[in-house]
Amino acid sequence: MRDRVPIVCGLLIFVALFTVPVWRGLAAHTPARQPELKLPETEKHCVAPVEYMRRAHMQMLIDWRDSAVRRGERTFTAYDGRKYNISLTQTCLGQCHVERKDFCDRCHSYAGVSGPYCFDCHADRMLKTAAAGADGAMLAAQRGTR
Amino acid sequence: MKMTRKEFLRVMGLAAAGAGAGTLFTVVTPKMLADTVAAKADAKPRWAMVVDFQKCRFGEDCEQCLAACKEAHNLPEVSSRAHEIKWVWKERFETVFPEQQTDYTRQAYVKHPLPVLCNHCDDPPCVRVCPTQATWKRADGVVMMDYHRCIGCRYCMAGCPYGSRSFNFEDPKPRVARPNPEFPTRTKGVVEKCNFCEERLAKGQMPACVEKCKQKAMTFGDLRDPNGPVRRLLAARYAIRRRTELGTGPGVYYLI
């Protein structure tokens, strides 16, 4: 047992290295709680109950996509009877969750869920734009003459 | 009773003809005709476009329609012509209507390019060949694209006889000059094309190119409405469509 000292030293170094993430976490004072989400200031209710959204927001986004793109239905009636425009950028981000980083990304990076690739194409926040074309009533008027 | 082979065949032939005739008569009953007419009456509109060759001033550097489309749909600026993204674009007359010109008429059109776009065909070949149904035809005639579903196989580009579809060889997002957040950009590896501004139609607005055309050279409306602006123009002037011999039934008309 002449090698006791180097073995114990080696074991101690191994344990120290192996537990580095724990020490780093403790040093950084990271709470082992859920990520803190920045909730919208103006709205108190989501389009669906919180529990449902936690579990199935991805399914709801897919339903919204199919409804708007495939069936051309762009209005969603929420559980409380309110009506919403079906649009990720204009409704989800435009009305409530202004910054994707403060909402979507917090849980996704906490849980290590890669993706979503929604924002590869959809604008990840509402930009200020000029008002839509003023002569929007043209088509409506044309259809009204029938 | 004994029947000869010849008699048997004769009786069977007559019976088959009778049955066939019976089926023919039952196929089209007055009620069914009435139903068809009723279905047509409350059918959705069939959107179509008329481009007036006489009014269009493309040759004089008027590109309002192109700029409007680019702004509305986040079209990227791609330097390479092979990778160009085209929704509505400029094409020489002899390329658009090669069969319409002779050696003597050519000079009349030399400085007169035309705006061309997806024809939103009655029987779109792109829809027929798409293996994932990422592109389909709506009841109102708009040939739609679902970019979520496109796998980028480019069968539709091979199928379209008008070259109306473009493939994103590179990520278009950094190349959009002024992003419009109300309309999504596309991603690398999907095919895209003109959507007749269906997002604007849903709001009751005219397509962006029609709205922004200073010359009022483009008219948009319902082809099924006999008193609509499209039908009035088509009734009054001689109109041609691109490559009708293919049977695609284009929905974009050119007044000559």
Interface residues (C-beta under 8 A of the other chain):
Chain A: R65 V69 R70 G72 R74 T89 Q90 Y117 D120 C121 H122 A123 R125 M126 L127 T129 A132 G133 D135 G136 A137 M138 L139 A140 Q142 R143 T145 R146
Chain B: P45 R138 M144 D146 Y147 H148 K173 P179 N180 P181 E182 P184 T185 R186 T187 E198 R200 L201 A202 K203 G204 Q205 M206 A208 E211 F220 G221 D222 D225 N227 G228 P229
